[in-house]
Amino acid sequence: MIHVLAEGAAAAANTGAQPGGSYQVIIMLILMIAIFYFMIIRPNSKQQKKHRELVQALSAGTEVVTSGGLIGKITTVHENFVTLEISEGVEIIMQRGSVGAILPKDTIKNIAKGSKSD
Protein backbone atom coordinates (compact mmCIF):
# COMPACT_ATOMS: atom_id res chain seq x y z
CA MET A 1 0.00 0.00 0.00
CA ILE A 2 2.84 2.40 0.85
CA HIS A 3 4.50 1.42 -2.40
CA VAL A 4 1.40 2.49 -4.35
CA LEU A 5 1.31 5.84 -2.56
CA ALA A 6 5.02 6.42 -3.26
CA GLU A 7 4.52 5.62 -6.97
CA GLY A 8 1.56 8.01 -7.10
CA ALA A 9 3.62 10.79 -5.55
CA ALA A 10 6.53 10.13 -7.95
CA ALA A 11 4.21 10.14 -10.96
CA ALA A 12 2.66 13.42 -9.84
CA ALA A 13 6.12 14.97 -9.48
CA ASN A 14 7.19 13.77 -12.95
CA THR A 15 4.08 15.00 -14.77
CA GLY A 16 4.08 18.41 -13.15
CA ALA A 17 0.81 17.78 -11.33
CA GLN A 18 -0.08 19.85 -8.36
CA PRO A 19 1.55 18.83 -5.10
CA GLY A 20 -0.82 17.32 -2.57
CA GLY A 21 -2.22 14.72 -4.97
CA SER A 22 -1.09 11.97 -2.64
CA TYR A 23 -3.41 13.38 0.02
CA GLN A 24 -6.33 12.69 -2.29
CA VAL A 25 -5.27 9.06 -2.55
CA ILE A 26 -5.03 8.76 1.23
CA ILE A 27 -8.44 10.39 1.69
CA MET A 28 -10.01 8.05 -0.88
CA LEU A 29 -8.45 5.05 0.83
CA ILE A 30 -9.80 6.14 4.21
CA LEU A 31 -13.23 6.73 2.68
CA MET A 32 -13.25 3.25 1.13
CA ILE A 33 -12.30 1.66 4.45
CA ALA A 34 -15.06 3.59 6.24
CA ILE A 35 -17.65 2.54 3.66
CA PHE A 36 -16.51 -1.09 3.91
CA TYR A 37 -16.83 -0.96 7.70
CA PHE A 38 -20.31 0.59 7.79
CA MET A 39 -21.72 -1.48 4.92
CA ILE A 40 -20.33 -4.93 5.76
CA ILE A 41 -18.52 -5.37 9.07
CA ARG A 42 -20.82 -3.45 11.42
CA PRO A 43 -24.16 -4.98 10.27
CA ASN A 44 -22.64 -8.47 10.37
CA SER A 45 -21.37 -8.03 13.94
CA LYS A 46 -24.80 -6.73 15.02
CA GLN A 47 -26.47 -9.79 13.50
CA GLN A 48 -24.02 -12.13 15.25
CA LYS A 49 -24.67 -10.41 18.59
CA LYS A 50 -28.43 -10.76 18.11
CA HIS A 51 -28.07 -14.50 17.35
CA ARG A 52 -25.80 -14.99 20.40
CA GLU A 53 -28.48 -13.38 22.61
CA LEU A 54 -31.17 -15.60 21.04
CA VAL A 55 -29.14 -18.75 21.74
CA GLN A 56 -28.52 -17.69 25.35
CA ALA A 57 -32.26 -17.11 25.89
CA LEU A 58 -33.27 -20.68 24.96
CA SER A 59 -35.19 -22.59 27.62
CA ALA A 60 -37.31 -25.72 27.90
CA GLY A 61 -40.75 -25.32 26.33
CA THR A 62 -39.63 -22.77 23.75
CA GLU A 63 -40.81 -23.42 20.20
CA VAL A 64 -38.07 -22.84 17.64
CA VAL A 65 -37.17 -23.25 14.00
CA THR A 66 -33.67 -24.50 13.18
CA SER A 67 -31.37 -23.26 10.45
CA GLY A 68 -32.20 -26.47 8.60
CA GLY A 69 -35.94 -25.70 8.68
CA LEU A 70 -37.07 -28.12 11.41
CA ILE A 71 -39.76 -26.86 13.77
CA GLY A 72 -39.99 -28.21 17.27
CA LYS A 73 -40.19 -27.60 21.00
CA ILE A 74 -37.11 -27.60 23.21
CA THR A 75 -37.41 -30.20 25.96
CA THR A 76 -34.00 -29.88 27.63
CA VAL A 77 -31.19 -27.37 27.40
CA HIS A 78 -27.55 -28.32 27.92
CA GLU A 79 -24.45 -26.13 27.80
CA ASN A 80 -23.81 -26.57 24.05
CA PHE A 81 -26.77 -28.70 22.95
CA VAL A 82 -30.57 -28.74 23.13
CA THR A 83 -33.02 -31.61 22.85
CA LEU A 84 -35.71 -30.76 20.34
CA GLU A 85 -39.04 -32.60 20.13
CA ILE A 86 -40.00 -32.50 16.46
CA SER A 87 -43.00 -34.81 16.77
CA GLU A 88 -44.73 -36.58 19.65
CA GLY A 89 -42.16 -39.02 21.01
CA VAL A 90 -39.47 -38.04 18.48
CA GLU A 91 -36.59 -36.08 19.93
CA ILE A 92 -33.28 -35.04 18.43
CA ILE A 93 -30.19 -33.52 19.99
CA MET A 94 -28.68 -30.57 18.18
CA GLN A 95 -26.24 -27.74 18.77
CA ARG A 96 -27.64 -24.58 20.32
CA GLY A 97 -26.17 -22.46 17.54
CA SER A 98 -28.26 -24.20 14.90
CA VAL A 99 -31.44 -22.65 16.30
CA GLY A 100 -32.43 -19.99 13.80
CA ALA A 101 -35.42 -18.28 15.43
CA ILE A 102 -37.82 -18.49 18.35
CA LEU A 103 -41.44 -18.96 17.33
CA PRO A 104 -44.52 -17.52 19.06
CA LYS A 105 -46.20 -19.81 21.59
CA ASP A 106 -48.53 -22.51 20.15
CA THR A 107 -47.20 -22.12 16.60
CA ILE A 108 -46.75 -25.89 16.30
CA LYS A 109 -50.38 -26.50 17.34
CA ASN A 110 -51.65 -23.97 14.80
CA ILE A 111 -49.55 -25.49 12.03
CA ALA A 112 -50.80 -28.98 12.92
CA LYS A 113 -54.44 -27.82 12.90
CA GLY A 114 -53.98 -26.17 9.52
CA SER A 115 -52.47 -29.27 7.92
CA LYS A 116 -55.27 -31.57 9.20
CA SER A 117 -57.99 -29.49 7.52
CA ASP A 118 -56.30 -29.75 4.09
Backbone as CSV, one residue per row, in Angstrom:
resi,resn,N_x,N_y,N_z,CA_x,CA_y,CA_z,C_x,C_y,C_z
1,MET,0.834,-1.166,0.000,0.000,0.000,0.000,0.888,1.241,0.000
2,ILE,1.937,1.255,0.807,2.835,2.398,0.846,3.552,2.544,-0.496
3,HIS,3.847,1.405,-1.104,4.502,1.415,-2.404,3.627,2.123,-3.449
4,VAL,2.337,1.863,-3.412,1.399,2.489,-4.345,1.353,3.994,-4.121
5,LEU,1.329,4.411,-2.859,1.309,5.837,-2.557,2.598,6.516,-3.021
6,ALA,3.730,5.845,-2.829,5.017,6.417,-3.258,5.063,6.551,-4.772
7,GLU,4.547,5.545,-5.504,4.519,5.623,-6.965,3.618,6.752,-7.431
8,GLY,2.482,6.927,-6.748,1.562,8.006,-7.100,2.203,9.363,-6.898
9,ALA,2.945,9.519,-5.817,3.617,10.791,-5.553,4.717,11.042,-6.576
10,ALA,5.465,9.991,-6.958,6.533,10.128,-7.946,5.951,10.473,-9.311
11,ALA,4.840,9.861,-9.671,4.211,10.136,-10.962,3.698,11.572,-10.997
12,ALA,3.152,12.047,-9.896,2.656,13.420,-9.836,3.810,14.407,-9.976
13,ALA,4.957,14.094,-9.392,6.120,14.970,-9.483,6.671,14.993,-10.908
14,ASN,6.647,13.867,-11.588,7.189,13.772,-12.945,6.300,14.457,-13.977
15,THR,4.998,14.437,-13.786,4.082,15.003,-14.768,3.791,16.473,-14.508
16,GLY,4.313,17.006,-13.456,4.083,18.407,-13.150,2.725,18.650,-12.529
17,ALA,2.110,17.623,-11.974,0.808,17.776,-11.334,0.977,18.571,-10.048
18,GLN,-0.123,19.047,-9.567,-0.085,19.851,-8.359,0.378,19.005,-7.173
19,PRO,1.180,19.581,-6.301,1.545,18.835,-5.098,0.312,18.651,-4.216
20,GLY,0.332,17.601,-3.430,-0.816,17.324,-2.571,-1.730,16.281,-3.181
21,GLY,-1.415,15.761,-4.338,-2.224,14.721,-4.972,-2.222,13.436,-4.173
22,SER,-1.152,13.182,-3.445,-1.090,11.967,-2.635,-2.076,12.039,-1.478
23,TYR,-2.411,13.240,-1.037,-3.414,13.376,0.018,-4.779,12.918,-0.470
24,GLN,-5.062,13.141,-1.725,-6.327,12.687,-2.293,-6.409,11.170,-2.274
25,VAL,-5.297,10.521,-2.565,-5.274,9.058,-2.549,-5.512,8.546,-1.134
26,ILE,-4.864,9.173,-0.173,-5.027,8.760,1.225,-6.469,8.978,1.680
27,ILE,-7.056,10.103,1.319,-8.442,10.394,1.694,-9.394,9.382,1.056
28,MET,-9.165,9.044,-0.204,-10.014,8.054,-0.880,-9.879,6.683,-0.224
29,LEU,-8.676,6.330,0.169,-8.451,5.050,0.833,-9.180,5.005,2.175
30,ILE,-9.103,6.069,2.930,-9.803,6.143,4.211,-11.311,6.077,4.005
31,LEU,-11.798,6.777,2.994,-13.229,6.731,2.680,-13.680,5.318,2.318
32,MET,-12.898,4.622,1.524,-13.254,3.255,1.129,-13.272,2.316,2.333
33,ILE,-12.315,2.484,3.237,-12.297,1.657,4.451,-13.519,1.948,5.306
34,ALA,-13.888,3.218,5.443,-15.062,3.590,6.237,-16.343,3.013,5.630
35,ILE,-16.475,3.091,4.331,-17.651,2.535,3.663,-17.712,1.025,3.859
36,PHE,-16.586,0.361,3.702,-16.512,-1.092,3.905,-16.953,-1.449,5.321
37,TYR,-16.483,-0.688,6.313,-16.831,-0.962,7.700,-18.332,-0.800,7.939
38,PHE,-18.903,0.329,7.510,-20.305,0.592,7.794,-21.270,-0.231,6.942
39,MET,-20.832,-0.708,5.787,-21.724,-1.481,4.922,-21.639,-2.989,5.165
40,ILE,-20.495,-3.486,5.642,-20.327,-4.933,5.757,-20.022,-5.376,7.186
41,ILE,-18.988,-4.868,7.784,-18.518,-5.374,9.071,-19.497,-5.067,10.203
42,ARG,-19.940,-3.846,10.309,-20.821,-3.450,11.424,-22.166,-4.179,11.404
43,PRO,-22.882,-4.240,10.273,-24.155,-4.978,10.274,-23.979,-6.462,10.596
44,ASN,-22.888,-7.058,10.117,-22.640,-8.469,10.373,-22.390,-8.713,11.855
45,SER,-21.636,-7.846,12.512,-21.372,-8.031,13.944,-22.648,-7.818,14.761
46,LYS,-23.515,-6.923,14.329,-24.797,-6.734,15.024,-25.662,-7.988,14.906
47,GLN,-25.680,-8.582,13.718,-26.468,-9.792,13.500,-25.919,-10.950,14.339
48,GLN,-24.610,-11.078,14.431,-24.015,-12.126,15.253,-24.352,-11.925,16.725
49,LYS,-24.337,-10.702,17.197,-24.670,-10.408,18.592,-26.124,-10.773,18.883
50,LYS,-27.003,-10.448,17.953,-28.426,-10.759,18.106,-28.647,-12.275,18.193
51,HIS,-27.939,-13.046,17.344,-28.071,-14.503,17.354,-27.507,-15.082,18.651
52,ARG,-26.393,-14.539,19.135,-25.801,-14.994,20.399,-26.800,-14.795,21.540
53,GLU,-27.484,-13.650,21.570,-28.481,-13.384,22.609,-29.656,-14.346,22.493
54,LEU,-30.072,-14.654,21.261,-31.166,-15.600,21.040,-30.790,-16.970,21.582
55,VAL,-29.586,-17.437,21.304,-29.136,-18.753,21.740,-29.042,-18.801,23.271
56,GLN,-28.613,-17.720,23.891,-28.519,-17.687,25.350,-29.898,-17.699,26.010
57,ALA,-30.914,-17.205,25.319,-32.255,-17.107,25.887,-33.074,-18.394,25.754
58,LEU,-32.516,-19.437,25.166,-33.267,-20.680,24.962,-33.569,-21.344,26.298
59,SER,-34.791,-21.868,26.418,-35.192,-22.589,27.624,-36.169,-23.693,27.233
60,ALA,-36.385,-24.619,28.153,-37.314,-25.722,27.898,-38.712,-25.166,27.655
61,GLY,-39.394,-25.742,26.669,-40.749,-25.316,26.332,-40.808,-24.275,25.227
62,THR,-39.670,-23.768,24.813,-39.629,-22.770,23.751,-39.787,-23.450,22.394
63,GLU,-40.640,-22.899,21.554,-40.807,-23.420,20.202,-39.857,-22.672,19.281
64,VAL,-39.113,-23.441,18.468,-38.069,-22.840,17.637,-38.100,-23.424,16.228
65,VAL,-37.436,-22.725,15.328,-37.168,-23.248,13.997,-35.644,-23.264,13.856
66,THR,-35.115,-24.359,13.310,-33.666,-24.496,13.177,-33.206,-23.905,11.851
67,SER,-31.906,-23.770,11.704,-31.369,-23.258,10.451,-31.610,-24.226,9.303
68,GLY,-31.877,-25.476,9.619,-32.199,-26.470,8.596,-33.681,-26.528,8.254
69,GLY,-34.514,-25.769,8.978,-35.936,-25.703,8.675,-36.814,-26.586,9.546
70,LEU,-36.254,-27.293,10.515,-37.070,-28.120,11.408,-37.756,-27.236,12.437
71,ILE,-39.008,-27.571,12.742,-39.763,-26.855,13.765,-39.999,-27.819,14.909
72,GLY,-39.777,-27.343,16.128,-39.986,-28.207,17.273,-39.978,-27.436,18.571
73,LYS,-40.170,-28.193,19.659,-40.195,-27.604,20.995,-38.987,-28.124,21.763
74,ILE,-38.280,-27.216,22.418,-37.112,-27.604,23.206,-37.595,-28.282,24.488
75,THR,-37.040,-29.482,24.739,-37.407,-30.200,25.963,-36.347,-30.058,27.043
76,THR,-35.074,-30.097,26.661,-33.999,-29.884,27.628,-32.916,-29.018,26.995
77,VAL,-32.258,-28.251,27.856,-31.190,-27.367,27.404,-29.905,-27.755,28.129
78,HIS,-28.869,-28.022,27.367,-27.552,-28.319,27.922,-26.636,-27.143,27.597
79,GLU,-25.379,-27.243,28.008,-24.452,-26.133,27.799,-24.275,-25.799,26.316
80,ASN,-24.037,-26.804,25.479,-23.808,-26.569,24.054,-24.872,-27.196,23.157
81,PHE,-25.782,-27.979,23.740,-26.774,-28.698,22.950,-28.161,-28.505,23.529
82,VAL,-29.173,-28.726,22.679,-30.567,-28.736,23.125,-31.214,-30.009,22.598
83,THR,-32.222,-30.486,23.325,-33.018,-31.611,22.855,-34.302,-31.018,22.302
84,LEU,-34.581,-31.345,21.050,-35.714,-30.764,20.345,-36.727,-31.855,20.018
85,GLU,-37.967,-31.659,20.450,-39.036,-32.597,20.127,-39.686,-32.129,18.830
86,ILE,-39.490,-32.901,17.766,-40.003,-32.497,16.455,-41.351,-33.134,16.145
87,SER,-41.703,-34.167,16.895,-42.996,-34.813,16.775,-43.234,-35.514,18.108
88,GLU,-44.445,-35.931,18.366,-44.729,-36.578,19.645,-43.891,-37.847,19.774
89,GLY,-43.014,-37.861,20.769,-42.156,-39.018,21.012,-40.879,-39.057,20.181
90,VAL,-40.673,-38.085,19.320,-39.471,-38.039,18.482,-38.632,-36.842,18.905
91,GLU,-37.473,-37.138,19.476,-36.593,-36.080,19.934,-35.229,-36.205,19.274
92,ILE,-34.624,-35.056,18.987,-33.278,-35.041,18.428,-32.419,-34.102,19.276
93,ILE,-31.132,-34.385,19.281,-30.193,-33.522,19.993,-29.440,-32.721,18.946
94,MET,-29.374,-31.430,19.143,-28.677,-30.571,18.180,-27.933,-29.458,18.899
95,GLN,-27.006,-28.834,18.197,-26.244,-27.736,18.774,-27.141,-26.520,18.975
96,ARG,-26.847,-25.773,20.025,-27.645,-24.581,20.318,-27.544,-23.548,19.196
97,GLY,-26.382,-23.450,18.587,-26.165,-22.462,17.537,-26.965,-22.704,16.278
98,SER,-27.490,-23.914,16.112,-28.264,-24.203,14.903,-29.718,-23.754,15.008
99,VAL,-30.102,-23.208,16.157,-31.443,-22.648,16.297,-31.466,-21.311,15.563
100,GLY,-32.382,-21.181,14.620,-32.434,-19.985,13.797,-33.330,-18.891,14.336
101,ALA,-34.474,-19.282,14.935,-35.421,-18.278,15.431,-36.333,-18.901,16.479
102,ILE,-36.828,-18.068,17.355,-37.818,-18.492,18.345,-39.191,-18.168,17.784
103,LEU,-40.086,-19.130,17.861,-41.435,-18.956,17.329,-42.393,-18.515,18.438
104,PRO,-43.501,-17.872,18.063,-44.521,-17.523,19.062,-45.130,-18.788,19.665
105,LYS,-45.613,-18.671,20.881,-46.199,-19.809,21.593,-47.367,-20.408,20.792
106,ASP,-47.480,-21.719,20.814,-48.531,-22.510,20.153,-48.462,-22.459,18.624
107,THR,-47.340,-22.104,18.067,-47.195,-22.115,16.605,-47.305,-23.537,16.064
108,ILE,-46.719,-24.491,16.768,-46.749,-25.887,16.301,-48.195,-26.402,16.279
109,LYS,-48.975,-26.081,17.321,-50.379,-26.497,17.342,-51.146,-25.907,16.167
110,ASN,-50.942,-24.633,15.899,-51.650,-23.965,14.801,-51.246,-24.540,13.460
111,ILE,-50.001,-24.875,13.294,-49.551,-25.487,12.030,-50.175,-26.863,11.876
112,ALA,-50.225,-27.642,12.973,-50.804,-28.985,12.924,-52.295,-28.930,12.625
113,LYS,-53.011,-27.958,13.177,-54.440,-27.818,12.903,-54.666,-27.468,11.437
114,GLY,-53.836,-26.586,10.906,-53.980,-26.172,9.517,-53.715,-27.293,8.537
115,SER,-52.783,-28.182,8.836,-52.471,-29.273,7.916,-53.506,-30.384,7.976
116,LYS,-54.234,-30.529,9.100,-55.266,-31.569,9.202,-56.510,-31.200,8.400
117,SER,-56.783,-29.910,8.242,-57.992,-29.491,7.524,-57.799,-29.540,6.013
118,ASP,-56.546,-29.680,5.542,-56.298,-29.745,4.090,-56.756,-31.006,3.534
